[in-house]
């Protein structure tokens, strides 16, 4: 049974920083790309950032580029999303997810390419 658990969400003022963590268990984490997505009520879940299994390639949505950084520690089965210069429009529920394929060298940005999902963590940015 694969389990992903996000943590680190909460309330922060605009311009502040926050780091999300995603701890994986139940399957090999090191060989799989992973992504962070976010979703607001009534909206589609959207891609935020992704990282390949080795950590050598990352990709970001244009609206977070330069502010967010994705990373992973395969020894700890954990991925991170460092969020800086947060804006009120970053307020969402953030989800981490594992790619369906192993050892891919591309980062997929659509939800149907990810097979395992965490329960989500709320991030609220006040103005």
N, C-alpha and C positions, 0 to 999 in steps of 0.2 A: 504494500500500500504506500503510494507516494504521498508525502505531505509537505506542503510549503506553508511557512508561517511568517507573515510580515510583522514587523514591529517598528516603532520609532515615530509613528504619526502623532499628531496632536495639534495644538494651536500655536501659531507664531505670528508675529507682526510682519507687515510688509517690509521687505528689505532684509529680513532675517534668514537664518539657515536651519536646515533640518537634515538628518540622515536617516534614511529608511534601511532596514535590514530584511533579508529574506533567508530564512534557514530551511534547508532541504533535508529530508530524510526519506528512507525507503527505496532509493535507487541510486545508482552512480550519478553523481552530480557533475563530476569533472569533465565528462565527455559530451555535455549537452549545452547548447546555447541557451541563454535565458534573456527574458525581457521584462521590462516594467511598462505597465499600461495604467491608464487612469480613466475614471468614468464619473460623470456627473449625473444626477437624477434625470431620467428622461432622455439621456443622450447615449450615443454609441460609445463603447469602450475604445479608447484611442491609444496608439503606440506612443510611448515616451522615450524609451531608450532600450538598447539591446547590446549584448556582448557575446562574442563567440566562446566556445568551450575553453579555449586556451587563454582568453582574455586579451589577445593581441589585436582584435578588431572590435570597435564600438561604433554605434550609430545612434543618432539623436533626432527627435522631431525638431523641426525648425523653431518651434516656440519655446524650447528649453535649451537650445544649443548655446554654449557659452556660460550657462548658469548651472546646469546639472551635470554630474559626472557619475557614470556607472562603473562599478568595479566588482571583482569577485575574489574570494579566497577559497580555492578548491580544497585545501587541506581542512578547512572548517565547514565545508559544504554551505557556504554563505555568500550571498551577493548583497551589494549595497547600492544605494542611490543617494549621493550627496546632492542636496538641493540648496543653492545659494541665491541670493537676491530674489527671494520669493515674492510673488505678486498675488493679489487677491484672486486673480483668475486661475491661479494654480490650485485653488481649493477644489478637492475632488477626493474620491476614494482611490487609492493606489493599490495595484495588484502586481505581484510578480508571477511569472509563468515560465515553464520549461518547454523548449522546442520539442516537437514530436520526433525529430530525427537526431541521431548521434553524429558527432564529429562533422557537422556542417561548417562550411567556411563562409557562409553568408548569414546575414542577420535578417530574419523575416519580420515584417511589420504588421501582419494581419493576424487577428485573433485565432483564425482557424488553423494556423500553423503551430499553435501552442496547445499542448494536450493536458498539462497539469497546471492548476491555478491555486494561488493562495486565497484566503478568505477576504483579503483587503484590509487596508488601514486608512483611516480618515486623516486627511491633511486639511487644515483650515488656516487660511492666511487672512488676517484682519487688516483693514486699511487704516 
